[in-house]
Amino acid sequence: MKSFLNNRTTTSSTFGLKLLQKGWLGKGFLILVGLAAIYRLGIALIADYTVFIQQIINGLQLGFVYALIALGYTMVYGIVRLINFAHGDVFMVGSFISFYCISRFRLHLWLQNLAPDLPSAFSLVVGALTVVLVAMVSCAFMAFVIERIAYKPLRNAPRISALITAIGVSFFLEYFGALQFVFTPNFITFQRPFDVFSWSFGSLGVLPVEFGKAPPPGSILFSNIFILIVAISLALLLILNYIVRKTKIGKAMRAVAYDKETARLMGINVDLIISVTFGIGASLAGAAGMLYAIAFPSIFFSMGIIPGLKAFVSAVLGGIGSIPGALVGALILGQTEVLSAAYISTPMRDAIAFSILIIVLLVRPTGIFGEPQREKA
């Protein structure tokens, strides 16, 4: 009898161990969560499909902003295997730089003041793009300096040292920005560089929506902010893909990501390539900072924490180190956050978004597009 109980206990232990090793518990949990989400979204779609599609559009707008931030995480990790937790605060700095360019220096009106005969819409578009470029260049320069001062001396140190330094840099940027003579600790209303216009899409076609008037029933709304965010994000993604795939600096970045020592022997300036990678990632975060502030016009010194963490989750979901993965993961996370707030619970949207990180690590730690890679010395 005792032998039978021992055998039964051993069999149960072996079965439980196999479940843990093969990840069936995580996969089962993922299946249950997925079925519950599909059921809830199906009910929402049937109840009112126009509201559902409207939430999809809002999720796309947020997802493209997360994609620009996530690309910085995935590029830096692909090169130096470092999670740069200060990246979200670079995003915050980009918002404030664009705020000062618009509200104090009126940089978005430079072409209108220089050539008043040009169409005002064209002048405003050029002015807004100029502000975006200034935010990108400023954030790139700041990241270049941070990498040289804080990260380069720790290049050959244990990775935990660089990770702790990244957290320290994050806190420094936040609380230095909170000083009264820098960004102040107050919430600041972001001044948009242009007026917001909306259009409705429905059975009557595409119609402009006048301010203060209700759109036609059953129509879907989208604004010039949505168009601007999607257009600029896609343009920057295409430019980044071209740089990485077609240019000499991109080939050097891929060589350094694959094997630093071999790249150094081939004559590549590895330190410079790493600094350039930090700068490119930060420039995208700077652009995201302005786009986010235009969509949600309230900025403050710690605004980069949550978007930065969600962009990190997006990078992990898509496969950190993969540029297409960062885009796909960010779009998925944007939809998850918006649909969770609309149909489950607004206070739970962050918890649901971050639970994706746990599920991905349980089921597929390498992400959607990620592949297991051998760690190099």
Secondary structure by P-SEA (a helix, b strand, c coil): caaaaaaaaaaaaaaaaaaaaaaaaaaaaaaaaaaaaaaaaaaaaaacaaaaaaaaaaaaaaaaaaaaaaaaaaaaaaaccccccaaaaaaaaaaaaaaaaccccccccccccccccccaaaaaaaaaaaaaaaaaaaaaaaaaaaaaccccccccccaaaaaaaaaaaaaaaaaaaacccccccbbbbbbbcbbbbbbbbccccbbbbcccccccccbbbbcaaaaaaaaaaaaaaaaaaaaacccaaaaaaaaaaacaaaaaaaccaaaaaaaaaaaaaaaaaaaaaaaaaaacccccccccaaaaaaaaaaaaaaccccaaaaaaaaaaaaaaaaaaaccccccaaaaaaaaaaaaaaaccccccccccccccc
